[in-house]
């Protein structure tokens, strides 16, 4: 039994049950998890600053440049400075092996060891998904293939090339204009790229292109080469939104509105989603805000079987993570390793956890290399109410700011320890549509608003329809049962207006007003985020709230859409 497992056994009441569940998960996912075991065992190796690892695919663009850099390293570093050079070369053209180079096969044990400890990684090959970029490592990948690509909005690009870019410290470009076109217009990830772009000047390099290795290594200027940044680091802040496009539609709509609300002049925002297996989810994610940079995860965490067992046992117990120094240190190490796997050593001004994202993003956000950590809460309340309330209330203290859903009734549900960092999200209403822009459907004399439409197999279409209220109707808050005074006022109103009720005690109003229409929570959870909401709420003449409510979320929504309040 290792040290961490012993701490878990001594501090978890349900240790045996949690361990059985974790072992079951590992067994069921063994084929996928085992792909990372070999690299996980050695990725903790210390970095050797005198070790150069070249990974060259001779069939890909940039291989000639990399071979020149390999020759330069052999000539200038190996003999005089006792540097070591390892190379993995594929493509079939490089037939003559060079003296001083330790050649390794792709994915071999020696290959993985070189990847984990080399101070300089120079190559154009796709690195394994288990690769963890360390701060002490310098990574150069020309990434020249993007300049020939017409389309970059693909799952493969977002899950492989995009993440590879964020890990690099240097990339190469034919010219400054082409670099900006590729990484600021075609892909847009250049907006948050911390590394440098290398371009060759017209006069060229006197000592050959391989000498740019000296610039990368020593940071000294090299005549004939120019290095520049794609982003204005002084004026714009970098924001990373951790989300999931597997989440409920409500969560995705909030994330959309959140991204829309970011001031594009002040913030460069990246949307991250975990791996999306569904073609429909991928298509929707790719279509979202085309000008916003997007990154998609792929593969599992780089953990050994032992570490994965420990992680699965800890992840649902944040109280232990916060209270035990050894567990906290251990989880920090695992979370930082995952940051290195997903985003390299890139840093952020703000990391926002939003949407239904599961446990891992919580620990990623908690240990994020960011100045500010924010939770836009769309799925933590169920955990707080139903699954270990004390654990999760304390767990939220890792965030600098917490935004509760707009319809959250009681901020006290988040616990006293969070009272100074909690606030409600604003009502993120959709932009008002042009006249006749909202699609409607007529059925049995009633008009329905189309709030969602999806293509199904066999040329079928699925639609989410919401009946449009009768013009001049009254919307009533039904969170609390009506008082005797309210009953009289509503009975009077119902003689001239159609009454619509929304809230937990709607049944009490239905018994009082048999003709009243009872609305479901969709109106307050999701409808208000869509353009159709302007047609829906615009049909109401007024809104009847309840003075006994400490906070009226529905009132805020109604005000956003111009519905006047009328409390009897």
N, C-alpha and C positions, 0 to 999 in steps of 0.2 A: 504494500500500500504506500503510495507516494505521499509527500507532505500535504499537498492540497487536498487529496482525497481524505486524509486523516482529519483535517480541519472540518471538512464537510460532514464527515460522520459524527464528529463531536458537537456540531452546531446545528444540524438539521434534524428536526423531529421526525420528518417523513423521509429520512435518508434512503432506506431500503426501497421504498416505493418509487422515489424519484430516480434512483439508480436503475431500477428495472426498466422504467420507461425510456431512459437515455440509452441503455444497451439495446433495447428493441429498435429504437430509431436508427442506431448505428448499424445494426444487422440488416435492416430493411434498405438502407442506403449505402451499403458497403461498397458496391461497385463504383459509385460516384466519389465517395469520400476517400477511398483508398488511392485515388489518382494523386492526391496531394501528400500522402504520408511520407514518401521518400524525401521530397523537398523540405517538408516540415521538420524532419529530423536534423537537417543541416543548415536551415536558413538562419539559425542563430550564430553561425560562425562569424568571427570577427573579420572586418574588412581589411584587406591588405592593399594599401595605397600604391604599392609598386607592382601590382598584378593587373595586366591588361588582358581582357577577354574579347576576342573578335568573333562575331557570329555573322557569317557572310553567305548569303544566297546569291550565287553568281547569275541566276536567271532574273533577279529583281533589279530595278533601277538603283543606282548608287553603289553597286558592288565594286566597280573600278576605283571609285574614291576610297572605299574601305580597304581595298588591297594595297593602295598606295600608303595609306595610314599604317597598315600592318608592316610594310617594308620600312617605313620611317621609324617605327617603334623598335624594330630589330636593329637598325643601324645606329640609332641614337641613345637607346635606353638599356638594352639587354646587356651589352658588353661593358659599357662604362658605368652604369648605375645599378647593375645587378637586378634589373627588373625581370619579371617573368611574363611570358606571353603564352596564352592558351588560345586555340582557335577551333571553331566548328565551321567547316566550309562545305557547302553542298551545291550541287548544280552540274558537276561532271567536267568542268573545264579546268579547274585548278589541279593539275596532275602532279606537278613537281612540289614535293614537300620541302619547306624551308628549314634550314638549321636554326635551332633556338626556339622553335615553336612546338608546344605540346598540343598535339591534335586530339580532339575528343569527338565522340559520336553524339548526335542530338539525343537528348533525353537519357543519356547514360549517367551513371553515378558521378563520373568525373565531370561531366557537363554541368550537372546540378551544383556540384561543389564549387566549380569555377564561377557560376552565376551568383552564388551566395556570398563569395568572399572577394571577388575582383573589385578593385578600386575604380576601374574604368571599364565600362561595358560599351563596346563599339560594334554596331551591327545593323543589319536591315532585315533580320529574320523576326518572325513573330515569336515572342517569348512565351513560355508556358503560362497558363492561367494561374498557376501557383506562385509565380514569381513575386517576391516582396521587395520593392525598391527601398533601399536604406538611405538615410540622409548622407552617410559618408560615401556613397557611391555616386559616380558621375556617369550619366547614360547619354550617349549620342546615337541617334537613329536618323538617317537622312530623310526618311519618310517621303521620298520623291514620288511614290506611286499616286499620291493624291492629285498631283498636277495633271495626270492623264485621265482621272476619273470624272465622268459627267455627273454621277449621282453619289452622294455620300449619306443620304437618309435611308440607311438600311440597318437591320438588326446587327449584322456582322460588323459594320463600321462603328456603331455606337458601343458595342460590347467588347470590341478588340482594339481597333485603331484609335478610337477616342480615348480609351483608358491608357493605351500605350503612349499617346502624345503627352498626357498629364504626368507620366512617369519620367519623360525625357528631360534632360537639362539643356540639350542642344538639338536643333534640327537643321536641315539644309534646304536652300531654295535657289532656283535659277536666277531670281532677281527679287528685289524688294517689292515691286508691283505684283509679281505672281504670288509671293508669299502672302501679301495682304488679301489678294483675290481669293486664294485657297482657304486661308485660315480665319478671315474676318467676314467673308461674304458667302463662300460655298459651304464651309463647315461651321464657322463662327466660334469654335472653341478657342481660337486665338485670343479672344477677349479676356480669357481667364488664364492664359498660359504664362507661367512664371519664367520659363526658360528663354533662351536666346536663339534667334534665327541667324544662320551663317550664310552669307552670300559672297561669291568670288567677284572681285573687282575686275575691270577690263584688263588691267595690266597683268593680272595673274600673280602667282606665287613664284618667287625666284627659286625656292628650294622644292618646288612641287607642291601639289595639293596635300600630300601627306603631312606637311609641316603644320597644318591646322591642328594636329594632335597636340603640338606644343602649346598652342593658344588655349586649348581646352584644359591641358594639364597645368600650365603655369599661370594662366590668366594674363600673360603678357601679350601686348599687341603684336600681330603678325602682318607685315606688309602684304597687301594684295587681298586681304580678307576683311569683310565688314561684319560686325555683330550688332544686332538691334533687337529691341523688344516689340512685340505686337500690341502691347497694351499700355495705356497711360496709368501707371501705378499711383501717381500723385493725386489724381482727381477722382478716380472711381474705385468703389469698394467691391470686393468679390463676395458673392453670396452663393452658398450651396444649399439647395433644397433637397432633403432626403425624403423621397416619396415612393409610392408604389402604384403602378397602373393596373395592379390586380385588385386595388381597393374598391370599396363601394363607390357608386357614381357620385354620391354626395361629396365624398372626400376628394375625388378628382376635380369636381367643379370648384371646390374651395381652393385647391392648389392652383387651378387655372386663374382664379380671381386674385389669388395672392401674387402670382407671377405678373399678372396684368397691372397690379397696383404698384409694382416696383418702379421707381423713377429711373428710366433708362439713361438719364444724364448723370446719375449719381452711382448707380449700381450695375455691375455685370453679374447676371444671375445664371446659374447652371441648375438644370433639373436632373436629378439622379433617380433612376428606378432600378429595383432589383430585376433579375432576369425575367423576361416575359415569354413564356412558352407558347401562348396562344397567338396565332397570326392576327386575330382581330385586335388584341391588346397592343401588339407591336405597331400595327397600322395606326391605331388611335394615338399612341405615344409619339410616333413620328410626325403625325399631322398637327400635334399640339405646338402652337407658337413657333413657326418655322425659324424665325430669326433668333430664338433663344437656344443657346448651346444645350445639348442633351447628352447624357452618358447613361449606359445601361450595364448593370452588373452581369457577371457570368461566372459560373463555377462556385465551389464551396470555399470556405475559409481554409487557409493553409495551416492545418493543425494535424498533429499526430493523432492516432486513435486514442491515446491516453488523454491528450489535451482536449479532444472533442468530447470525450465522456465528461471531463470536469466542466467544460463550458456548458454543456446541456444541463448539467445539474445546478449550475450557478445562475443561468440566465433568467429563471423564473423566481429567483430569490434576491431581489435588489437590496433588501435590508442587510443581508449578509455581505453583499458586495460593498455597501457603504460603511458597515460597522467594523469589519475585520480587515486590518491593514494588509495582511498577507494575501487575502482574497482580492482586495482592491489592487494591489501591486500586480498580481497575476492577471487579472482581467484587463488592466491597463496595457500590459504587455501584449495580450491577445488582440485587443482592440487596435492598438497602434500597428500591429502586424497587418491587420486587415486594412487599415488605412493605406499602408504601404502597398498592399496588393491591388487595391482599387484605384487609388489616386496618387501613388508615389509620395514624394515629399512636398507636394504642393500645399500651400497654406491658404487660409480663408479669413476674411474679416467677420463674416457671420455664417453660422451653420444653423439651418432651420429644419427641424424634424416635423414633417407634416403628413397627414394621411394615415391610412391603416398600414403601418409598416412593420409590425412585429417587434420582436425583442432585440435583434441584432442592431438595427439603427439606433435604438436607445443607447446602447453601450458605445456605438460609434460616435454619436452626438456627445455623450458624456466625456469622451476622451478626444474630441475633435481638436486639431491644431487651429483653433479659431479664437478671436478676441471676444466673441459673443455667441452664446448658445441659446437658441430659442425653440420652444415647443409650441406648435400650433396644434392644439389638442383636438383630435377628431376621433380618437379611439381609446384614450386612457381612462375615461370615466367608467366604462364597464368594468375595467380591472379594479379601479378604486372601490367601486360599489360591491363587486361580486367576488373578486379574487384577492384576498389578503390586503384589505384597505390600508392598514398601517404601513405595510411594506412599500406600496406604491406611492402613498402620499410623501413618505420620506424620500423615495427615489427621485421625485420631481425636483428636489433641491439642487440637482446638478445643473439645472437650467438657470440662466440669468433672467429670462422672462418667459412667462407662460400666457398664452392666449386661449381662453376658454371659448367654446362654440358660442355663436351669437345668441342661441336659444337656451343657454345654460341658466337655470333658475337660481341656483345657489352656489356662489363662489366658495362658500365655506366647505363644500364637498372636497376641495383640494387640500384641506388641512390647514391648521394655524401656521405651520412652518413655511407655508407658501403664500401667506396673505399679502406680503409686500412685493411679490413678483408676479402676481396674477392679475389679469385684466381680460375683458371680453373682446373678442374679435369685432370689428365694425361689421355692419351689414354690407356684405360684398355683392351688392346688386349688379345685375348685368346692365350693360349700356342700353339706353332706351332705343328700341328698334324704330325704323322708319314705318310709315303708315303701310298697312297690308303686308308687312314683312313677316309677321308671325303666322305660321300655317295653321289652318283650322279644318275641322271635319264636322259635317252635319249628320246627325243621326236621330231619328224619331222626334224631329222638331227641336232638338237641343244642339247647341254649338259646343264643340270640344276643342281645346287648345292642344296642339301637338308639341309635347315637351321632350320628346326624344324619338329617334327613328333609327332602326338597325336593320341591315340586310341579312336575311337568313338564306339557307340553302334552298335551291329550287326556285329562285327569283321571288321568294316571299319576303315580306317586310313586317317587322314588329314595331309597334308604336306605343309610346306612353301618352295616354290621353287624359286630360283633366277638364272636367266640365266647366265652361265659362259661367260665372255667376250672372244672374239676371241683373241688368243695369238698375241701379238705385237700391241695391240690397244693403243689408247691415251685417257686418262681421262682428261676432261676439267672442270674447275670450272666455273659454270654458274650463280654465285651470282649476277654479274653485266653484263649489256649488253656489247657485244664486241665493241671495238673501231675499226676504219677503218684499223689501222695497224694490229690489232689482226685478223680481218676478212681475210685479205690477207694471213697471216701466217697459219691460220686454213684451208683455202681453199687449200693451198699447201700441208699441212699435210694429208688432207683427201684423196688426190690422192694415197697415199701409205699405209694409216692406217685406220682402223675403228675408228670412233670418238664416245666416250661416254660422255654425258654431265650431270652434276648434279648441281642444284642450282635454285634460284628463277626466273632467267631470261632465263631458258632453252628454252622457246618458240622462243626467238630471235635467238638462235643458230640453232634451227630446221629449221627456215625459210631460214637461210643462208646455212645450210648443210642438205638437205633433207634425206640423208642416215644415219644421226647421230642417235644414240640410246639415248633416254632420260631416265635417272635413277630417281627413286623416293627417297624420304627422308629416306627410310628404310636403305639404304646403309650407311648413315652417322649417323643414330640414333641407329641402332641395329646390322646390319650385322657385323660391325667391332669388335663386342664383342664376336663373335662366331668363332670356329675353321675354318669354311668354308671361312672366310675372307681371309685366306692365299692363298687359291685357286683362289678367286675372284680377289684380288688386284695383285696377282702374274702374272696374265695374261697381265697386262698393261706394255707396254714398257717404258712409261713416263707419267708424270702428267703436265698439263698446268694450272698454276695458274693465278692470276691477280694482278699485282703490285699495282693497285689502292685500293685493299682491305687493311683495317687497320689490320685485323686479318683473317687468312685463316685456319679455322678448318680442312678442307678437306686436306690441305697440311700436317698438323700434322699426320693425320691418314695415308696418303700415305707414309710418311717417316717411320712410325712405321713398315710398311709392305715391306719396301725396294724399293718403287717405286721412281725412280729418277725424279727430277723436271726439267721441260724444259719450261721456260717462253719466248714466242716469243717477 
